[in-house]
Amino acid sequence: MAPNGRNVSGMAENATAMTSTLAHRVRHVRWSLELPRRREQWVAIVAVLVLGTVAAHSIPGAGKHVPKPLMVVLVLAGASILLSIANQQLFLGWLLVAPIFQESASNSRTGHLLALALYTAPPIAFAVKARAAAGPRPRRLFIDLFPMLYVALLLLSLFISASGELKHGAVSTVRNFYQTILIGVIVYYVAAFWRGRGLSVTLIARIVMIAAALQAAMATIELGTGWNLWHDETWAIGGQPRSIATLANPAVTGAFIGVGMVIALAVLCWRGPASLHRLAVVMLVVGLPGLYATKTRGPILATAIVSGLCLLLSSRGRLVGVGVSALIALTLVLFWPQIRASSVYTSRFDQKQNVQERLVLQEVSIKLAEKRPILGWGYDSFDRVKYDVPVASPSIPLEEVLKTTSHDTFLTIMVEFGAVGLLLFVVPWVVIIVRALRAARAPSARRWFLVAGVGSILVIAINGGTLDYRFFSFIPMVAWLFLGLLRRQLEPESAAP
C-alpha cells in the first residue's frame, strides 16, 4: 500500500528534525572540546592587554631600568605562547631541555633567564592545559591525596617555622619551594591524570634516554677537559675533580645517567619497543664512562644494584647478567692491587673520613627526630637545629662534621616534618611500586615500562639515601614523573603506548 502525502510529509519533517538535532549536538560537542582551549587563550589575551596598558604608562621615563609591569607583559606573552602549544608536545619538549636549563644554568645571567623561561615556567602552563583539557581520565584513588597533603603540610610548616625567611627573602624561599617541591608534584598529577589515552611512555622513555645520553657524553668530555656548559667549577677543585655536566652536582648527574641506563636495559631485556633498541645501546655505551666520570659512590652503587636486578630477573638478560657479573668479579680479583693503589680509589672510594662524617650526621638526624617525632622541626630547619643535640664524634671534631649538611633525603624529611611528613611522602611511592611489580609479573606489552619505571625510581631513591634532594629540583621531579606514569599504567584502558 503506497503511503499518502501526509505520511510522506511527516517523515520528511521527522528526518529534518533529527538532522537538525544531530547537527546541534555535533556543534555542542565540538564547542565543549574547544572551550578549554578558547578559555586559556582568552585569559592570556585579556591579561596581556590589561597589563600591557599598565606597562605603556610606565615606559616613558623608564630610563635604563626595565619597568616591572613590562616584564610581567613579557612573561604573559611567553605564557600565551606556551598555552598555544599542544599538551604532549609542550610536555615532551620541556622534559628534553629540563636537565640543561635548571640549577646549574643559574650560574650565569643568561642561563638564569633561560632557566626561568624553559624550566621554571612550563610546568605551570601544562598543568593549566592538562586541567582544562577535555576527555576521560583515570578515577581518583585514596593514595592520590597523599602528594597534595604532603605539599599542604610543607606549606603550613613553611609559614609557621620560616616566617623570618619569608620576610627577608620571600622571593627566593617561594622559588625554592616551587622548584624543589611543587614541580615534582605537579608533574605527578599531570602524568597520572592526563586526559584521554595519556602520555606516550615510549616517547617519554626515548626523551629520557636522549637527555641522559647527552648528560653522559658531556660528563665524559668534562672529565678530560674540565669544561661544562655553564662553566660551573665547583667540583673541579681537588686532586680528583668530578663531572657534573649541567646538573649542579655529580651525584645528581650520576643518578640521571643511571636512570637512562636502567631504562635502556629494560628496553633490551624486557622486550621493549624495537624502535628504542638502537637508542638503548647508545645509552649503555655512553652511560658507562659518563657514570664513572662523576666519581660518586651513591649513583654508581644504585645503578649497579638496579641494573643487576633488571638483568638477573629477565629471562632474556639472565645469562648476560651472570656473565657480566662474573666478568666484573674476575676483573676486581685480578686487578685489585692496582685498583686499590689508584688515586681515584684512594681519593673517592676509600674516604673513611667522609663515611664517618655521614654516620655522625645520621646520628644527629635520628636524635633530632626523637625529640620531635610527630611534625618535626619545621621547613628547612635541619641546618639550624643540627647543633641542638649532643653526639660523640669518634675521630673527627664535631664542629667539622656539622659544617656539612644532611646526606640522607629521608632522614631530613623525618627531621623537618616528622613521621607524618615521611608517611605522606613515602606511602604513595610504596603502594604504586608494589602494584607495578605485581602487574609486571604477568607478560604484557607494557611490562618493559613497568620495569623501567620501578627501576628508575629505585635508582633515585637509593641515591637519595646518600644525598639530600632538598637542594635539587630536576632529579626529584624525574622520580615523581615515573611515579605518575606508573600510576597511570595501572589503568591500562587509558594508557598510551
C-alpha positions as CSV (number, residue, x, y, z in Angstrom):
1,M,0.0,0.0,0.0
2,A,1.5,3.3,-1.1
3,P,2.0,6.0,1.6
4,N,-0.3,9.0,1.3
5,G,1.1,12.6,1.1
6,R,0.5,13.4,4.8
7,N,2.7,10.4,5.8
8,V,5.5,11.4,3.4
9,S,5.4,15.0,4.7
10,G,5.6,13.8,8.3
11,M,8.5,11.5,7.6
12,A,10.3,14.4,5.9
13,E,9.7,16.7,8.9
14,N,10.9,14.0,11.3
15,A,14.1,13.5,9.2
16,T,14.7,17.2,9.1
17,A,14.2,17.5,12.9
18,M,16.6,14.6,13.5
19,T,19.2,16.1,11.2
20,S,18.9,19.5,13.0
21,T,19.2,17.8,16.4
22,L,22.2,15.8,15.3
23,A,23.9,18.9,13.9
24,H,23.2,20.8,17.1
25,R,24.7,18.0,19.2
26,V,27.8,17.9,17.0
27,R,28.2,21.6,17.4
28,H,27.8,21.3,21.1
29,V,30.4,18.6,21.4
30,R,32.8,20.4,19.2
31,W,32.3,23.6,21.3
32,S,32.7,21.7,24.6
33,L,36.0,20.2,23.3
34,E,37.3,23.6,22.1
35,L,36.0,25.5,25.1
36,P,39.0,24.8,27.4
37,R,41.4,25.9,24.7
38,R,39.5,29.0,24.0
39,R,39.3,29.8,27.7
40,E,43.1,29.5,28.0
41,Q,43.6,31.8,25.0
42,W,41.2,34.5,26.2
43,V,42.6,34.5,29.7
44,A,46.1,35.0,28.3
45,I,44.9,37.7,25.8
46,V,42.9,39.7,28.4
47,A,45.7,39.5,30.9
48,V,48.3,40.7,28.4
49,L,46.1,43.6,27.2
50,V,45.4,44.8,30.7
51,L,49.0,44.7,31.9
52,G,50.2,46.0,28.6
53,T,48.1,49.2,29.2
54,V,49.7,49.5,32.6
55,A,53.2,48.9,31.2
56,A,52.6,51.6,28.5
57,H,52.1,54.2,31.1
58,S,55.4,53.3,32.8
59,I,57.6,53.1,29.7
60,P,58.1,56.9,29.4
61,G,60.8,58.0,31.7
62,A,61.8,54.4,32.4
63,G,65.5,55.3,31.6
64,K,67.9,52.5,31.8
65,H,65.7,50.3,34.0
66,V,63.1,48.0,32.5
67,P,59.8,48.6,34.4
68,K,58.3,45.6,36.3
69,P,54.9,45.8,34.5
70,L,56.7,45.5,31.2
71,M,58.5,42.4,32.5
72,V,55.1,41.0,33.5
73,V,53.8,41.6,30.0
74,L,56.8,39.7,28.6
75,V,56.1,36.8,31.0
76,L,52.5,36.7,30.0
77,A,53.4,36.9,26.3
78,G,55.6,33.8,26.9
79,A,52.7,32.2,28.8
80,S,50.4,32.7,25.9
81,I,52.9,31.0,23.6
82,L,53.2,28.1,25.9
83,L,49.4,27.7,26.2
84,S,49.1,27.6,22.4
85,I,51.4,24.5,22.1
86,A,49.8,21.1,22.1
87,N,49.9,19.4,25.5
88,Q,52.1,16.4,24.7
89,Q,54.5,18.4,22.6
90,L,54.9,21.0,25.3
91,F,55.5,18.4,28.0
92,L,58.0,16.4,25.9
93,G,59.8,19.5,24.8
94,W,60.2,20.6,28.4
95,L,61.4,17.2,29.5
96,L,64.1,17.3,26.8
97,V,65.5,20.6,27.8
98,A,64.9,20.4,31.5
99,P,68.2,18.8,32.5
100,I,70.1,21.5,30.6
101,F,68.2,24.5,32.0
102,Q,67.8,24.1,35.7
103,E,70.0,24.6,38.8
104,S,73.4,24.9,37.0
105,A,72.1,27.4,34.5
106,S,71.6,30.0,37.2
107,N,75.4,30.4,37.4
108,S,75.2,32.9,34.5
109,R,72.7,35.7,33.9
110,T,71.7,34.4,30.5
111,G,71.4,30.9,31.9
112,H,69.3,32.1,34.7
113,L,66.8,33.8,32.3
114,L,66.7,30.7,30.2
115,A,66.1,28.5,33.2
116,L,63.1,30.7,34.2
117,A,61.7,30.6,30.7
118,L,62.4,27.0,29.8
119,Y,62.4,25.1,33.1
120,T,60.5,27.0,35.8
121,A,57.5,28.4,33.8
122,P,56.4,25.5,31.6
123,P,55.1,23.2,34.4
124,I,52.5,25.9,35.3
125,A,51.5,26.1,31.6
126,F,51.0,22.4,31.1
127,A,49.3,22.0,34.5
128,V,46.7,24.6,33.4
129,K,46.4,23.0,30.0
130,A,46.0,19.5,31.4
131,R,43.4,20.7,33.9
132,A,41.4,22.5,31.2
133,A,41.7,19.8,28.5
134,A,38.7,17.6,27.6
135,G,38.5,13.8,27.7
136,P,38.3,11.0,30.2
137,R,40.9,10.5,32.9
138,P,41.6,7.7,35.5
139,R,39.5,7.5,38.6
140,R,41.0,9.0,41.7
141,L,42.3,6.7,44.4
142,F,42.9,7.3,48.0
143,I,46.7,7.4,47.6
144,D,46.3,10.2,45.1
145,L,45.6,12.5,48.0
146,F,49.0,12.0,49.7
147,P,51.1,14.2,47.4
148,M,48.7,17.0,47.8
149,L,48.6,16.6,51.6
150,Y,52.4,16.4,51.6
151,V,52.5,19.8,49.9
152,A,49.9,21.3,52.2
153,L,51.9,20.1,55.3
154,L,55.1,21.6,53.9
155,L,53.4,24.9,53.1
156,L,51.9,25.1,56.6
157,S,55.3,24.3,58.1
158,L,56.9,27.0,55.8
159,F,54.6,29.7,57.0
160,I,54.9,28.7,60.7
161,S,58.6,28.0,61.0
162,A,60.1,30.1,58.3
163,S,58.3,33.4,58.8
164,G,61.7,35.1,59.2
165,E,62.9,33.8,55.9
166,L,59.7,34.9,54.2
167,K,60.2,38.4,55.5
168,H,63.8,38.7,54.4
169,G,63.9,36.5,51.3
170,A,60.3,35.8,50.3
171,V,61.0,35.5,46.6
172,S,63.9,33.1,46.9
173,T,62.1,31.0,49.5
174,V,59.0,30.7,47.4
175,R,61.0,30.0,44.3
176,N,63.0,27.2,46.0
177,F,59.8,25.7,47.4
178,Y,58.2,25.7,43.9
179,Q,61.3,24.2,42.2
180,T,62.2,21.6,44.7
181,I,58.7,20.5,45.8
182,L,55.9,21.8,43.7
183,I,57.3,21.0,40.2
184,G,57.6,17.3,41.1
185,V,54.1,17.0,42.5
186,I,52.6,19.0,39.5
187,V,54.3,16.5,37.2
188,Y,53.0,13.6,39.1
189,Y,49.4,14.8,38.8
190,V,49.8,15.8,35.1
191,A,51.3,12.4,34.2
192,A,48.8,10.4,36.3
193,F,45.7,12.2,35.2
194,W,46.4,13.2,31.7
195,R,43.1,13.3,29.9
196,G,42.5,10.8,27.1
197,R,44.9,8.0,26.4
198,G,47.7,9.5,28.5
199,L,51.3,10.4,27.7
200,S,53.1,8.0,25.4
201,V,55.5,6.0,27.6
202,T,57.6,5.1,24.5
203,L,58.2,8.8,23.8
204,I,58.9,9.5,27.5
205,A,61.5,6.7,27.5
206,R,63.0,8.0,24.3
207,I,63.3,11.6,25.6
208,V,64.8,10.5,28.9
209,M,67.4,8.3,27.3
210,I,68.4,11.0,24.8
211,A,68.7,13.5,27.6
212,A,70.6,11.1,29.9
213,A,72.9,10.1,27.0
214,L,73.7,13.8,26.4
215,Q,74.5,14.3,30.1
216,A,76.8,11.2,30.0
217,A,78.6,12.5,26.9
218,M,79.1,15.9,28.4
219,A,80.3,14.3,31.7
220,T,82.9,12.3,29.8
221,I,84.1,15.4,27.9
222,E,84.3,17.3,31.2
223,L,86.4,14.5,32.7
224,G,89.0,15.0,30.0
225,T,88.8,18.8,29.5
226,G,87.3,20.3,32.7
227,W,84.7,22.1,30.6
228,N,81.0,22.1,31.2
229,L,78.2,24.1,29.5
230,W,77.6,26.6,32.4
231,H,81.2,26.9,33.5
232,D,80.4,25.6,37.0
233,E,83.8,24.9,38.5
234,T,82.5,23.9,42.0
235,W,83.6,20.3,41.6
236,A,86.7,20.9,39.5
237,I,88.8,21.6,42.7
238,G,91.0,19.0,44.2
239,G,93.0,16.0,43.1
240,Q,90.1,14.1,41.6
241,P,87.6,16.6,40.0
242,R,84.2,15.2,39.3
243,S,81.9,15.8,36.3
244,I,78.5,17.4,36.7
245,A,77.6,18.2,33.0
246,T,74.7,20.6,33.6
247,L,73.1,19.2,36.7
248,A,74.9,21.1,39.5
249,N,76.1,18.0,41.5
250,P,77.9,14.8,40.4
251,A,75.5,12.7,42.5
252,V,72.6,14.2,40.6
253,T,74.3,13.8,37.3
254,G,75.1,10.2,38.1
255,A,71.6,9.4,39.2
256,F,70.2,10.7,35.9
257,I,72.7,8.7,33.8
258,G,71.8,5.7,35.9
259,V,68.1,6.2,35.1
260,G,68.9,6.3,31.4
261,M,70.9,3.0,31.7
262,V,68.2,1.2,33.6
263,I,65.6,2.3,31.0
264,A,67.9,1.0,28.3
265,L,68.3,-2.4,30.0
266,A,64.6,-2.7,30.4
267,V,64.1,-2.0,26.7
268,L,66.6,-4.6,25.7
269,C,65.9,-7.3,28.3
270,W,62.2,-7.0,28.8
271,R,61.0,-6.8,25.2
272,G,60.7,-3.1,24.8
273,P,59.7,-1.4,21.5
274,A,62.0,-2.2,18.7
275,S,62.2,1.5,17.8
276,L,64.1,2.1,21.1
277,H,66.7,-0.7,20.7
278,R,69.4,1.3,19.0
279,L,69.0,4.3,21.3
280,A,69.2,1.9,24.3
281,V,72.5,0.5,23.0
282,V,73.9,4.0,22.6
283,M,72.7,4.9,26.1
284,L,74.6,2.0,27.6
285,V,77.8,2.7,25.6
286,V,78.0,6.4,26.6
287,G,76.5,5.8,30.0
288,L,79.3,3.7,31.5
289,P,82.1,6.3,31.0
290,G,79.7,9.1,31.9
291,L,78.7,7.4,35.2
292,Y,82.4,6.8,36.0
293,A,83.2,10.5,35.3
294,T,81.0,11.5,38.2
295,K,83.3,9.5,40.6
296,T,80.4,9.4,43.1
297,R,79.6,6.3,45.1
298,G,75.9,6.7,45.6
299,P,74.7,6.7,41.9
300,I,77.3,4.1,40.9
301,L,76.1,1.7,43.6
302,A,72.4,2.5,42.9
303,T,72.8,1.9,39.2
304,A,74.8,-1.3,39.7
305,I,72.2,-2.8,42.1
306,V,69.1,-1.9,40.0
307,S,70.9,-2.9,36.7
308,G,71.8,-6.3,38.2
309,L,68.3,-6.9,39.3
310,C,67.0,-5.9,35.9
311,L,69.3,-8.3,34.2
312,L,69.0,-11.3,36.6
313,L,65.2,-11.2,36.8
314,S,64.8,-11.2,33.0
315,S,64.8,-14.5,31.1
316,R,66.4,-12.7,28.1
317,G,69.1,-11.0,30.2
318,R,69.8,-13.5,32.9
319,L,72.6,-15.2,31.1
320,V,74.1,-11.9,30.1
321,G,73.8,-10.7,33.7
322,V,75.5,-13.7,35.1
323,G,78.3,-13.3,32.5
324,V,78.7,-9.6,33.2
325,S,78.7,-10.2,37.0
326,A,81.3,-12.9,36.6
327,L,83.5,-10.7,34.4
328,I,83.3,-7.8,36.9
329,A,84.2,-10.1,39.8
330,L,87.1,-11.6,37.9
331,T,88.4,-8.2,36.9
332,L,88.2,-7.0,40.5
333,V,90.1,-10.0,41.8
334,L,92.9,-9.8,39.1
335,F,93.4,-6.1,39.2
336,W,92.5,-5.3,42.9
337,P,96.1,-4.3,43.9
338,Q,96.2,-1.7,41.0
339,I,92.7,-0.5,41.7
340,R,93.3,-0.1,45.4
341,A,96.5,1.9,44.7
342,S,94.9,4.2,42.2
343,S,94.4,7.9,43.0
344,V,90.7,7.6,42.1
345,Y,90.1,4.8,44.6
346,T,92.1,6.4,47.5
347,S,90.5,9.8,47.0
348,R,86.9,8.8,46.3
349,F,86.1,5.2,47.2
350,D,88.3,4.8,50.3
351,Q,87.4,8.0,52.0
352,K,86.9,6.8,55.6
353,Q,86.5,10.3,57.0
354,N,83.7,11.1,54.6
355,V,81.9,7.9,55.7
356,Q,82.4,8.8,59.4
357,E,81.0,12.3,58.9
358,R,77.9,10.9,57.3
359,L,77.4,8.4,60.2
360,V,77.6,11.2,62.7
361,L,75.1,13.2,60.7
362,Q,72.8,10.2,60.7
363,E,73.0,10.0,64.4
364,V,72.3,13.7,64.7
365,S,69.2,13.2,62.4
366,I,67.9,10.3,64.5
367,K,68.3,12.2,67.8
368,L,66.6,15.3,66.3
369,A,63.7,13.1,65.1
370,E,63.3,11.6,68.5
371,K,62.9,15.0,70.1
372,R,60.0,16.0,67.7
373,P,58.8,12.7,66.2
374,I,55.3,13.8,65.0
375,L,55.6,17.0,63.0
376,G,59.3,17.6,63.1
377,W,61.3,20.9,63.5
378,G,59.8,22.8,60.5
379,Y,60.6,23.6,56.9
380,D,64.3,24.0,56.0
381,S,65.3,23.7,59.7
382,F,67.9,20.9,59.6
383,D,71.0,23.2,59.2
384,R,69.7,25.4,62.0
385,V,68.8,22.7,64.6
386,K,71.6,20.2,64.0
387,Y,73.7,22.0,66.7
388,D,71.0,21.3,69.3
389,V,71.8,17.6,70.0
390,P,74.9,16.3,71.7
391,V,76.6,13.5,69.8
392,A,80.0,11.9,70.2
393,S,82.3,12.1,67.1
394,P,84.9,9.4,67.4
395,S,87.8,10.8,65.4
396,I,86.6,14.0,63.8
397,P,85.9,17.2,65.7
398,L,82.1,17.6,65.8
399,E,82.3,21.2,64.6
400,E,83.9,20.0,61.4
401,V,81.2,17.4,60.9
402,L,78.4,19.9,61.4
403,K,79.8,22.2,58.7
404,T,78.3,19.8,56.2
405,T,74.6,19.3,55.7
406,S,72.4,16.1,55.7
407,H,73.3,13.5,53.2
408,D,70.1,11.5,53.5
409,T,66.8,12.8,52.0
410,F,64.5,10.5,54.0
411,L,66.2,11.3,57.4
412,T,65.9,15.0,56.5
413,I,62.2,14.7,55.8
414,M,61.8,12.9,59.1
415,V,63.7,15.7,61.0
416,E,61.9,18.6,59.4
417,F,58.4,17.2,59.0
418,G,58.3,14.2,61.4
419,A,56.7,10.9,61.0
420,V,53.6,12.5,59.5
421,G,55.6,14.1,56.7
422,L,57.6,11.0,56.0
423,L,54.5,8.8,55.8
424,L,52.7,11.3,53.4
425,F,55.8,11.3,51.2
426,V,56.5,7.5,51.2
427,V,53.1,5.8,51.2
428,P,52.1,6.5,47.6
429,W,55.6,5.5,46.4
430,V,55.4,2.2,48.2
431,V,51.8,1.4,47.1
432,I,52.3,2.3,43.5
433,I,55.7,0.5,43.2
434,V,54.2,-2.7,44.8
435,R,51.2,-2.6,42.4
436,A,53.5,-2.0,39.5
437,L,55.7,-5.0,40.4
438,R,52.6,-7.2,40.7
439,A,51.5,-6.1,37.3
440,A,54.9,-6.7,35.9
441,R,54.8,-10.4,36.8
442,A,52.3,-11.1,34.0
443,P,53.6,-10.8,30.4
444,S,52.1,-7.7,28.7
445,A,53.0,-5.0,26.2
446,R,53.6,-2.6,29.0
447,R,55.8,-4.9,31.1
448,W,59.1,-3.3,29.9
449,F,57.9,0.1,31.1
450,L,56.8,-1.1,34.5
451,V,60.3,-2.5,35.0
452,A,61.9,0.7,33.6
453,G,59.7,2.9,35.8
454,V,60.3,1.0,39.0
455,G,64.0,0.7,38.3
456,S,64.3,4.4,37.7
457,I,62.6,5.3,40.9
458,L,64.8,2.8,42.8
459,V,68.0,4.3,41.4
460,I,66.9,7.8,42.5
461,A,65.7,6.5,45.9
462,I,68.9,4.6,46.7
463,N,70.9,7.7,45.7
464,G,68.6,9.7,47.9
465,G,70.0,7.8,50.9
466,T,73.4,9.3,50.2
467,L,72.3,12.8,49.1
468,D,69.8,15.4,50.3
469,Y,67.5,16.2,47.4
470,R,66.0,19.3,49.1
471,F,68.6,21.4,47.3
472,F,67.8,20.0,43.9
473,S,64.8,20.1,41.6
474,F,65.3,18.0,38.4
475,I,66.1,14.5,39.7
476,P,63.2,14.5,42.3
477,M,60.9,15.6,39.5
478,V,62.1,12.6,37.4
479,A,61.1,10.3,40.2
480,W,57.7,11.9,40.5
481,L,57.3,11.7,36.7
482,F,57.8,7.9,36.7
483,L,55.6,7.5,39.7
484,G,52.8,9.3,37.9
485,L,53.3,7.3,34.8
486,L,53.3,4.0,36.8
487,R,50.1,5.2,38.5
488,R,48.6,5.8,35.0
489,Q,49.8,2.4,33.7
490,L,47.7,0.7,36.4
491,E,44.8,2.0,34.3
492,P,45.5,0.0,31.1
493,E,42.4,1.1,29.3
494,S,43.6,4.7,29.2
495,A,47.3,4.3,29.0
496,A,49.1,5.3,25.8
497,P,51.8,3.0,24.3
